[in-house]
Every structure is written in structure tokens, then in C-alpha cells.
Amino acid sequence: MKKRTLLILLLVGFLALAGIGYGTFAFFTAGATSEENEISSGTLTMSANGETENFRFDIASTKLVPGDYITVGENNTADIEIRNTGTLDMVYISNFKYSDGKDSNFLSNGLVFENLSRTVRDKDGKVLSTTFYVRDFALASPIGAYVNDIDKYDLKGELLAMNNRPADELISIREWIEFCATKSAALEKVYAGKLEPGQNETWSMKIKFHEKCGNEYNIKNGFNIFLDYGAEATQNRVDAITSMLLAQKVVKLDFNNDDGSFDEIAREWKDTF
């Protein structure tokens, strides 16, 4: 994690009073000096599900059949809590990622969101806001307008979105990851957030191996997908956010910074979070 050093600079003020006479004279003077001041650095630290490095994300991972939920938890929902454990405001990004390969690309078409939301809480645990991105399998505000850009594939991975019509009205992990790679998603901040010290955001997700997945998934030894969820944070500064986007450790973007797009996004995040 990057740390920003906070330097507290105090000007020492001197108060001088002078009296002037003719012939023999003397100066009256007085002075004041500040007390000793401590200079300390701020800290930028975060945790995910209580861990500062590798954290547990509970999903069912073996012998899945169509109709099973891969998310494990109450009501088949998995939660990921991102918490600011430092002393500085932080901007973070988080998202799914999976290994490249035929199996991963194919199986990710059949893993669809029933629900996807995030809830922001203050340091006392009070809920500040809840935003749904997928609700009951359908895209929700604020990204409902992007349905034709997101819902591009059917459960077999065939590109079907055409004539301003979505493919199958289901949002798969593949479609979500590909949408998050776009500039539109970045400007909408769908995978980014800002947390003050002590605040946390909880991402809640309910993911299903959809029951309409057919025999194309029924092959010897099955398909495999290596699915992870990553998070990264930095200071709430334009240059720091741009650097985080350039690193592309969590979100692989499908555009570059040749036209200053990363700087534009960083300014948008800095000004509107």
C-alpha cells in the first residue's frame, strides 16, 4: 500500500516592538516561539473480509450442476467487506477475475448474477447507502441504460446482442468482467469506491449456475474456472488513482491512456466521490 506523508508545517511567529529616541536610546524587544510540534505520517491500509492480504471468498467449487448456487452463505449470498483500516481517505477498486483459457471463458457464461449490490456503512456501522447493480437477474439503476453493452452473450457464450436488444436478459460473470473493462463502467464507478477511515462497503452477490445451461456443459471431467476477487486501494489523489488504473492489477481495461482517459477518470473519481 502506498502511504502519504502528512507534514504539519507551522510558521514560528516573532513579535517585535521597538521604541526609538534621539541621542542615547535602547530597543525594547519581545519574542514568542511555538511549542515543540510532532510531525507524523498518515497510513493507508485496507482489509477484505477482515484480512489484509489473502481473504476467504466462500463459493461452492465442485460437482456443480445447473440450478446450483455457487455462492455460499445465508440465502445463498456471499459477502465481501472492504474496510478502510488506515487514517487517510482511500479510493479502492475491486472486481472478479478469472484465469484465461477455454474452460474459464466458457463456464463464466453460465454463472449468472441473481443479485449484486453494495452497501456503504460509516465507522459506527450505520448504513449510508445501498446500490443494486443486478436485482432478480435484471440490471438495475444506475447501469440499466447499459443493458445492450453488457448483456451480449447467451448461456453458450454466443454473441447475440443485436439491433439494440440484449442477448438473454441474464448477466453473467463474463459479461460483468467485460463491462468493467470499459470506459463507461469506469466513469460510472461500478467497481470503485471511496472510504473514509473506519468506513466499509459490503459487496453482496448471489450467483447461480443457471438451470438453462444444457448438455454443452456436460463433458467428461467437467469444465473448470479459477475465479478470484481482488481489491486495491490508494490515496484520493488524481496522480495516485491514475497510477492504480495504469497498473491494472484488479481490472483489466480495454482502453489505454494515450488520449488521457485514465487521467479523466481519476479526475472524475476525485471530484465526485
C-alpha positions in Angstrom: 0.0 0.0 0.0 1.2 3.5 -0.7 1.5 5.9 2.2 1.1 9.6 2.1 3.2 11.6 4.4 1.4 14.4 6.1 3.7 17.2 7.1 2.4 19.7 9.5 4.2 22.9 8.8 4.0 25.6 11.4 5.4 29.1 10.9 7.1 30.4 14.0 6.0 34.0 14.5 8.1 36.6 16.1 6.6 39.7 17.7 8.9 42.7 17.8 8.2 46.1 19.3 10.8 48.9 19.0 11.0 52.3 20.6 13.2 54.9 19.1 14.7 58.1 20.8 17.4 60.7 20.0 20.9 60.6 21.4 21.2 57.7 23.8 18.5 55.1 23.2 17.6 51.4 23.7 15.3 49.0 21.9 12.5 47.2 23.7 12.0 43.7 22.3 9.8 40.7 22.9 9.6 37.3 21.3 7.5 34.2 21.1 8.3 30.7 19.9 5.9 27.8 19.3 5.9 24.7 21.4 7.5 21.6 20.1 5.3 20.1 17.3 5.1 16.4 16.4 5.2 15.5 12.7 3.5 12.2 11.9 2.6 10.3 8.7 -0.8 9.1 7.8 -1.5 5.4 6.9 -3.3 3.8 4.0 -4.4 0.3 4.9 -7.4 -1.8 4.0 -8.9 -5.2 4.7 -11.2 -7.5 2.8 -13.3 -9.8 5.0 -11.0 -9.0 7.9 -7.8 -9.9 6.1 -5.1 -7.6 4.8 -3.7 -9.9 2.1 -5.4 -13.1 1.1 -9.0 -13.3 2.1 -11.7 -16.0 2.0 -14.4 -15.8 -0.5 -16.9 -18.6 0.1 -18.1 -20.3 -3.1 -19.1 -23.8 -3.9 -16.5 -25.2 -6.2 -17.0 -28.8 -7.1 -19.7 -31.0 -8.6 -21.9 -28.2 -9.6 -25.0 -28.9 -11.7 -27.3 -26.4 -13.5 -29.6 -24.8 -10.9 -26.9 -24.8 -8.1 -25.8 -21.5 -6.5 -22.0 -21.1 -6.3 -22.3 -18.5 -3.6 -22.3 -20.0 -0.1 -23.9 -18.2 2.8 -27.3 -17.1 4.2 -29.9 -17.1 1.4 -27.1 -18.4 -1.0 -25.5 -15.0 -0.8 -21.7 -14.2 -0.4 -20.5 -11.0 1.1 -17.2 -9.3 0.7 -16.4 -6.4 3.1 -13.9 -3.8 2.1 -12.8 -1.7 5.1 -10.6 1.4 5.4 -8.4 0.5 8.4 -6.0 3.4 8.0 -6.1 7.1 8.8 -6.4 8.5 5.3 -9.3 8.7 2.9 -8.8 5.9 0.3 -10.1 5.2 -3.2 -10.4 1.5 -4.0 -11.3 -0.8 -6.9 -12.5 -4.4 -6.6 -13.7 -7.0 -9.1 -13.8 -10.6 -10.2 -11.0 -12.0 -12.3 -10.5 -15.4 -13.7 -7.7 -17.2 -15.5 -7.6 -17.1 -19.2 -8.5 -20.3 -21.0 -11.2 -22.1 -22.9 -12.7 -23.6 -19.8 -12.8 -20.4 -17.9 -14.3 -18.4 -20.7 -17.0 -20.9 -21.4 -18.1 -21.7 -17.8 -18.2 -18.0 -17.0 -21.1 -17.7 -19.5 -23.3 -20.0 -17.3 -22.5 -18.3 -14.0 -25.1 -15.5 -13.7 -26.0 -12.9 -11.1 -29.3 -13.1 -9.4 -28.3 -10.2 -7.2 -25.3 -7.9 -7.0 -25.2 -4.9 -4.6 -23.0 -2.9 -2.4 -23.8 -1.3 1.0 -21.8 1.6 2.5 -21.6 1.9 6.3 -20.0 4.5 8.5 -17.4 3.7 11.2 -20.3 3.0 13.6 -22.0 0.5 11.3 -24.8 2.8 10.2 -26.0 2.1 6.7 -25.3 5.2 4.5 -26.5 3.7 1.1 -27.3 0.5 -0.8 -26.9 0.3 -4.5 -28.1 -2.7 -6.6 -26.5 -3.4 -9.9 -28.4 -6.6 -10.6 -31.7 -7.4 -8.9 -33.7 -10.6 -9.5 -31.4 -11.3 -12.6 -32.2 -7.9 -14.2 -29.8 -4.9 -14.5 -30.8 -2.2 -12.0 -30.1 1.5 -11.8 -27.6 3.2 -12.3 -26.4 0.9 -15.1 -29.7 -0.2 -16.6 -29.1 2.1 -19.5 -26.1 0.0 -20.5 -28.0 -3.3 -20.9 -27.2 -3.6 -24.6 -23.5 -3.0 -23.8 -23.4 -5.6 -21.0 -25.8 -8.4 -22.0 -24.1 -9.5 -25.1 -23.8 -13.3 -24.8 -26.2 -16.2 -24.2 -25.5 -19.0 -21.8 -23.5 -20.8 -24.5 -21.2 -17.7 -25.0 -22.7 -16.9 -28.4 -22.7 -13.2 -29.2 -26.4 -12.5 -29.7 -26.9 -8.8 -28.7 -28.1 -7.0 -31.8 -30.5 -4.4 -33.1 -30.4 -2.7 -29.6 -31.7 -5.9 -28.0 -30.0 -7.7 -25.1 -28.9 -11.3 -25.6 -30.9 -13.2 -23.0 -31.7 -10.8 -20.1 -29.2 -12.5 -17.8 -25.9 -11.0 -16.6 -23.0 -13.5 -16.4 -19.7 -13.2 -14.7 -18.1 -12.9 -18.2 -20.4 -10.1 -19.2 -19.8 -8.2 -15.9 -16.0 -8.5 -16.2 -16.0 -7.4 -19.8 -18.2 -4.4 -19.0 -16.0 -3.4 -16.1 -13.1 -3.2 -18.7 -14.9 -0.3 -20.5 -14.6 3.4 -20.0 -18.3 3.7 -19.4 -18.1 1.4 -16.4 -15.1 3.4 -15.0 -16.9 6.7 -15.3 -20.0 5.1 -13.6 -17.6 3.9 -10.8 -19.3 0.5 -10.8 -16.2 -1.2 -9.3 -14.7 1.8 -7.5 -15.5 3.4 -4.1 -14.2 6.0 -1.7 -14.0 5.2 2.0 -13.1 7.4 4.9 -11.2 6.0 7.9 -13.3 3.4 9.6 -15.9 3.2 6.8 -16.6 0.0 4.9 -18.5 -1.2 1.9 -20.0 -4.7 1.6 -20.5 -6.3 -1.8 -23.2 -8.9 -1.7 -23.7 -11.3 -4.5 -25.9 -14.3 -5.4 -24.5 -16.2 -8.3 -26.2 -19.2 -10.0 -25.1 -21.9 -12.4 -28.2 -21.2 -14.4 -30.7 -24.1 -14.8 -31.0 -23.5 -18.5 -27.3 -24.5 -19.1 -27.6 -27.6 -21.2 -25.5 -30.6 -22.3 -22.9 -28.4 -23.7 -21.6 -28.1 -20.1 -21.9 -31.9 -19.6 -18.5 -33.1 -20.8 -16.1 -35.6 -19.3 -14.4 -34.3 -16.2 -16.5 -31.1 -16.5 -15.3 -27.5 -17.0 -13.1 -25.6 -14.6 -12.8 -21.9 -13.7 -10.3 -20.3 -11.4 -12.3 -17.4 -10.0 -10.8 -14.8 -7.7 -12.0 -11.5 -6.3 -9.3 -8.8 -5.9 -9.2 -5.3 -4.3 -6.7 -2.5 -4.3 -6.7 1.0 -2.7 -4.7 4.2 -3.0 -4.9 7.8 -1.8 -7.7 10.1 -3.1 -5.4 12.0 -5.4 -5.6 12.2 -9.2 -2.0 11.0 -9.7 -2.4 8.1 -7.3 -5.7 7.0 -8.9 -4.2 7.2 -12.4 -1.2 5.1 -11.3 -3.6 2.5 -9.8 -5.5 2.3 -13.1 -2.3 2.0 -15.1 -1.2 -0.9 -13.0 -4.3 -2.9 -14.0 -3.8 -5.4 -11.2 -7.6 -5.7 -10.4 -9.4 -4.5 -13.5 -8.0 -5.2 -17.0 -9.1 -2.2 -19.1 -9.9 -2.5 -22.8 -8.6 1.1 -23.5 -5.3 2.9 -22.7 -4.2 6.3 -21.5 -3.0 7.6 -24.9 -5.8 10.1 -25.0 -5.6 10.9 -21.3 -8.6 8.6 -20.4 -7.1 7.4 -17.2 -6.4 10.9 -16.1 -10.0 11.9 -17.0 -11.4 9.0 -14.9 -9.1 9.9 -12.0 -10.3 13.5 -12.0 -14.0 12.3 -12.2 -13.4 10.0 -9.2 -11.6 12.6 -7.2 -14.3 15.2 -7.8 -17.4 13.2 -7.4 -16.8 10.5 -4.7 
